[in-house]
């Protein structure tokens, strides 16, 4: 999959996420898990967390019944909780369903 993906929220705003590789920052942010479906990326999980590093270490998505080992984590750092919540709400409202929603604060 690509190193970056752009997702569009309900407002029409574009949000750039980068593929998570290696250690992740303790900074908060938004995250998505993406699955390759028929050669196209599909968001299967959309979430926000106070610490993006926590998201990777806990492997929450892979414990979910909908998770698959090939799902790729993409992150968007947002230290400010207000922006993190706003972007998360916009994405949840704008992305094609179905997908799992996580709010880890």
CORRAZI-V455630 format. One line per field, one symbol per residue. phi: phi as a letter, one per 30 degrees, with the letter a starting at -180 (. if undefined). A space follows every 50 residues. Layout:
phi=???
//
This chain:
phi=.ddbbcccdddjdcbcccddbidcddddlcbbcbcdbhibdbdcababad bdededddhedddddcdbeddcdbbbdbddeddedddddddedcdddcad cbbcc
//
